[in-house]
Amino acid sequence: MRVKISYGADITEVPEEVDQLYTYVSEKTRSIATQSNIIEDHLESEDLQGALFLIDKMRKTLAKMDQRLSDIEMISVGYLTHIKGDNNVSEGRSSVDTVTGDTAGATTQQSRIVPSNE
């Protein structure tokens, strides 16, 4: 089951957060390359059973990578839209969805980047 995880970060920290998210993709890319080499070895030796197991594992890893890349893309688009919005403040539209909450009598403000559909 896939769940959404949400947490606040300062807008200036978004590029670093995206970089940290991409670390997962980068690590899995190296794993995929290793798996691919092993699959090739299995296929050359006509060991289809061994290759099949790794092919299934590779497909699942690629799906997870695709999901993470999709998350990174959405965050990046929202961030860039926000930055572009700061440069076009005169247009009067906000690219950041602001949520206000009351915690133990103190008001806190948290922003969530929302991609624009322009």
Backbone bond lengths (Angstrom), bond angles and torsions (degrees), N, CA, C in turn:
res aa  C-N    CA-C-N  psi(-1)  N-CA   C-N-CA  omega(-1)  CA-C   N-CA-C  phi
1 M - - - 1.434 - - 1.524 108.58 -
2 R 1.298 116.75 133.08 1.468 122.91 179.85 1.522 108.30 -97.61
3 V 1.338 116.52 129.36 1.458 121.91 178.04 1.521 109.02 -121.39
4 K 1.314 115.69 154.16 1.465 120.98 176.20 1.519 108.28 -91.81
5 I 1.328 115.63 134.39 1.454 121.73 176.23 1.518 106.82 -112.56
6 S 1.312 116.36 130.01 1.454 120.55 -177.56 1.520 109.41 -126.27
7 Y 1.325 116.09 135.76 1.448 121.39 173.70 1.512 108.95 -151.87
8 G 1.305 116.00 159.06 1.456 120.53 -177.53 1.517 111.82 -89.98
9 A 1.314 115.20 147.43 1.463 122.72 174.89 1.512 107.59 -149.25
10 D 1.315 116.03 147.02 1.452 120.26 175.41 1.521 108.73 -62.77
11 I 1.313 116.88 144.39 1.468 121.62 -177.02 1.524 111.29 -56.61
12 T 1.316 117.14 -32.32 1.468 120.04 -179.70 1.524 112.20 -71.57
13 E 1.333 117.54 -15.98 1.463 122.03 -179.00 1.531 112.95 -91.68
14 V 1.328 117.33 -5.97 1.465 120.69 -176.21 1.528 112.59 -58.45
15 P 1.345 119.85 -46.86 1.469 117.91 178.83 1.532 113.09 -57.77
16 E 1.331 117.42 -38.72 1.466 120.94 178.24 1.528 110.74 -67.12
17 E 1.326 117.34 -39.93 1.463 121.32 177.94 1.530 110.52 -62.90
18 V 1.339 116.74 -41.88 1.462 121.38 178.05 1.529 109.63 -62.51
19 D 1.327 116.33 -41.70 1.462 120.83 178.28 1.524 110.69 -60.61
20 Q 1.312 117.21 -42.02 1.468 120.83 178.52 1.527 111.23 -64.98
21 L 1.319 116.87 -39.83 1.465 120.15 177.09 1.529 110.69 -64.23
22 Y 1.333 116.16 -37.23 1.463 120.00 -178.80 1.531 111.94 -70.03
23 T 1.319 117.68 -23.42 1.466 120.86 177.89 1.529 110.44 -55.22
24 Y 1.322 117.19 -39.02 1.468 121.97 177.53 1.531 110.04 -59.42
25 V 1.320 116.37 -47.00 1.465 121.41 -178.97 1.524 109.98 -63.15
26 S 1.307 116.33 -42.39 1.459 121.30 -179.30 1.528 111.28 -62.59
27 E 1.320 116.36 -43.98 1.470 120.23 178.39 1.524 110.92 -63.83
28 K 1.306 116.87 -41.86 1.466 120.44 -179.89 1.526 111.02 -68.09
29 T 1.324 117.41 -31.55 1.472 121.11 177.79 1.518 110.06 -61.81
30 R 1.319 116.51 -43.29 1.472 120.10 177.18 1.528 110.59 -63.60
31 S 1.318 116.59 -39.48 1.463 121.22 178.44 1.528 111.01 -63.74
32 I 1.329 116.67 -41.29 1.466 122.07 178.50 1.525 110.37 -62.26
33 A 1.323 117.31 -41.69 1.467 121.01 179.58 1.524 110.53 -62.24
34 T 1.314 116.79 -42.64 1.469 120.94 178.05 1.524 110.40 -64.10
35 Q 1.334 116.43 -46.01 1.465 120.74 178.94 1.519 110.79 -59.97
36 S 1.302 117.04 -40.73 1.457 121.36 -179.20 1.526 110.91 -61.97
37 N 1.318 116.60 -43.23 1.469 119.96 177.56 1.528 111.71 -61.98
38 I 1.320 116.24 -41.30 1.468 120.40 179.76 1.526 110.18 -67.77
39 I 1.336 117.16 -40.42 1.468 120.81 177.32 1.523 109.90 -59.95
40 E 1.322 117.04 -44.65 1.458 120.68 178.28 1.528 111.31 -58.64
41 D 1.331 116.56 -41.10 1.469 120.47 177.67 1.526 110.92 -62.58
42 H 1.332 116.30 -44.51 1.474 120.53 178.97 1.531 110.74 -61.47
43 L 1.327 115.91 -43.40 1.466 119.24 -178.84 1.526 111.76 -67.35
44 E 1.329 116.73 -38.69 1.472 119.69 177.80 1.521 111.66 -63.24
45 S 1.336 116.03 -34.20 1.471 119.50 178.21 1.530 112.15 -91.33
46 E 1.329 116.33 9.80 1.464 124.40 178.69 1.534 113.35 59.55
47 D 1.325 115.82 31.14 1.466 122.05 175.74 1.528 108.18 -94.15
48 L 1.327 115.56 79.57 1.466 120.60 -177.33 1.520 112.42 -66.65
49 Q 1.327 117.48 -33.50 1.467 120.18 -179.91 1.526 110.54 -62.61
50 G 1.323 116.86 -46.08 1.463 120.91 178.35 1.524 111.64 -64.39
51 A 1.322 116.28 -40.47 1.459 120.69 179.28 1.528 110.66 -66.31
52 L 1.323 116.85 -41.50 1.461 121.56 -177.76 1.524 111.74 -60.31
53 F 1.321 116.40 -43.50 1.468 120.32 178.96 1.527 110.48 -58.53
54 L 1.325 116.44 -47.74 1.466 120.11 -178.76 1.524 112.91 -70.58
55 I 1.322 116.76 -32.84 1.465 120.01 177.18 1.526 109.94 -63.02
56 D 1.322 117.04 -42.87 1.462 120.85 178.04 1.523 110.51 -63.41
57 K 1.323 116.05 -43.78 1.463 120.62 178.44 1.534 110.28 -62.39
58 M 1.330 116.97 -40.38 1.461 121.70 179.83 1.525 111.02 -64.56
59 R 1.326 117.06 -43.13 1.470 120.91 179.02 1.525 110.95 -58.80
60 K 1.338 117.26 -42.88 1.464 121.65 -179.48 1.527 110.64 -67.39
61 T 1.327 116.10 -38.79 1.464 120.06 177.67 1.520 110.56 -65.48
62 L 1.327 117.07 -42.57 1.466 120.92 178.62 1.533 111.21 -62.20
63 A 1.325 116.95 -37.81 1.470 120.68 178.33 1.532 110.19 -64.44
64 K 1.331 116.86 -41.97 1.468 120.15 178.00 1.525 110.80 -64.93
65 M 1.320 116.02 -39.81 1.458 120.13 177.69 1.529 110.51 -62.98
66 D 1.318 116.88 -41.62 1.457 121.25 179.38 1.527 110.84 -61.95
67 Q 1.323 116.79 -41.90 1.463 120.41 178.37 1.528 110.95 -62.89
68 R 1.337 116.34 -43.39 1.460 119.76 -179.76 1.526 110.59 -66.07
69 L 1.329 116.62 -40.91 1.466 120.08 177.94 1.531 111.08 -63.22
70 S 1.323 116.69 -36.85 1.462 120.82 176.61 1.529 110.26 -63.16
71 D 1.334 117.01 -42.79 1.464 121.00 177.24 1.527 110.59 -61.13
72 I 1.331 115.93 -45.66 1.466 121.09 179.99 1.523 110.29 -61.38
73 E 1.327 116.14 -41.66 1.466 120.19 179.61 1.519 111.20 -62.22
74 M 1.332 117.25 -46.63 1.467 120.28 -178.71 1.526 111.50 -63.02
75 I 1.322 117.04 -42.68 1.460 120.55 178.91 1.523 110.16 -63.79
76 S 1.331 116.25 -44.14 1.464 121.14 -178.32 1.521 111.96 -64.67
77 V 1.322 117.11 -41.91 1.471 120.75 178.25 1.522 109.77 -62.90
78 G 1.317 116.94 -44.05 1.464 120.48 178.65 1.516 111.71 -62.48
79 Y 1.327 116.23 -41.92 1.468 120.71 178.95 1.520 110.81 -63.32
80 L 1.322 116.43 -48.38 1.471 120.19 -178.78 1.529 111.50 -64.81
81 T 1.322 116.09 -36.50 1.468 119.84 176.55 1.520 110.01 -64.09
82 H 1.317 116.30 -40.60 1.469 120.60 178.24 1.524 110.26 -63.82
83 I 1.325 116.85 -46.09 1.465 120.73 179.63 1.531 109.96 -61.42
84 K 1.326 116.64 -43.81 1.464 121.07 178.11 1.531 109.48 -62.45
85 G 1.321 116.34 -38.08 1.464 121.06 178.58 1.505 111.93 -63.98
86 D 1.345 117.69 -36.30 1.464 121.03 176.83 1.525 110.67 -63.21
87 N 1.322 116.26 -32.80 1.459 120.68 179.22 1.520 111.87 -78.33
88 N 1.344 117.39 -16.62 1.463 122.15 -177.90 1.529 110.57 -122.48
89 V 1.321 116.06 42.94 1.455 120.91 -176.95 1.522 112.01 -58.13
90 S 1.303 117.79 -30.06 1.458 120.72 -177.96 1.523 112.33 -63.28
91 E 1.336 117.80 -18.70 1.458 120.27 178.87 1.524 111.65 -73.07
92 G 1.331 117.26 -16.23 1.449 121.56 172.83 1.509 116.07 75.27
93 R 1.319 119.06 19.65 1.465 118.01 177.47 1.518 108.89 -118.78
94 S 1.309 114.70 146.47 1.452 120.92 -178.54 1.516 109.77 -103.65
95 S 1.316 116.21 137.38 1.464 121.33 176.92 1.515 111.27 -99.85
96 V 1.325 117.45 1.42 1.454 121.49 -178.31 1.516 108.53 -114.81
97 D 1.318 115.59 127.41 1.450 122.59 176.54 1.520 106.96 -86.38
98 T 1.327 118.20 117.77 1.458 121.99 -176.37 1.514 109.83 -101.61
99 V 1.326 115.92 130.15 1.456 122.65 179.88 1.512 107.74 -116.33
100 T 1.331 117.61 130.21 1.452 121.78 178.69 1.511 108.63 -112.85
101 G 1.324 115.98 134.67 1.456 120.41 179.36 1.506 110.74 -133.68
102 D 1.328 117.67 158.40 1.456 122.61 179.35 1.519 107.86 -113.57
103 T 1.336 116.72 115.34 1.451 122.12 -179.33 1.517 108.35 -118.97
104 A 1.322 116.93 112.62 1.473 123.37 178.26 1.525 111.30 50.81
105 G 1.318 116.29 44.06 1.452 121.47 176.40 1.516 114.83 83.99
106 A 1.327 117.72 -9.06 1.471 120.58 179.99 1.520 109.09 -102.66
107 T 1.295 115.59 134.46 1.454 120.04 178.68 1.520 109.22 -88.19
108 T 1.318 115.91 127.74 1.454 120.50 177.13 1.512 108.03 -117.84
109 Q 1.296 115.99 154.95 1.454 120.38 179.26 1.516 108.29 -125.83
110 Q 1.322 115.79 131.59 1.456 121.78 -178.75 1.517 107.76 -129.79
111 S 1.326 116.75 136.16 1.458 121.04 179.78 1.510 110.10 -109.52
112 R 1.315 115.10 144.12 1.449 122.37 177.27 1.512 106.12 -126.05
113 I 1.329 116.30 129.24 1.458 119.67 -179.14 1.518 108.89 -77.73
114 V 1.310 116.06 127.72 1.457 122.23 -179.48 1.522 108.51 -119.26
115 P 1.348 116.93 119.89 1.469 118.37 179.58 1.522 111.78 -63.52
116 S 1.308 115.37 142.86 1.454 121.43 177.98 1.516 109.39 -87.71
117 N 1.303 118.22 147.37 1.461 122.80 179.86 1.525 111.33 -97.00
118 E 1.322 118.24 37.81 1.466 121.85 -178.76 1.505 110.62 -83.15
